[in-house]
């Protein structure tokens, strides 16, 4: 699991095994936003404000790292 704290909440990416292989789930707080074949694709959507979360996607004052390595690994404190 990786997470990114923002002023709108905590984005998270969780790895999960499925019948078709490995998938990655993207969410913000308790809302799942999408399923991806690669964790970096999920991070790209956050960075490019293409998550489907209106408050994040339409904000002009948010920024997110472009690489999953720049997110924190593990569960956020108080999760």
Secondary structure as UniProt FT lines:
FT   STRAND          2..6
FT   TURN            7..8
FT   STRAND          9..18
FT   TURN            19..20
FT   STRAND          21..28
FT   TURN            29..30
FT   STRAND          31..36
FT   HELIX           39..47
FT   TURN            48..49
FT   HELIX           54..57
FT   HELIX           68..70
FT   STRAND          72..73
FT   TURN            77..78
//
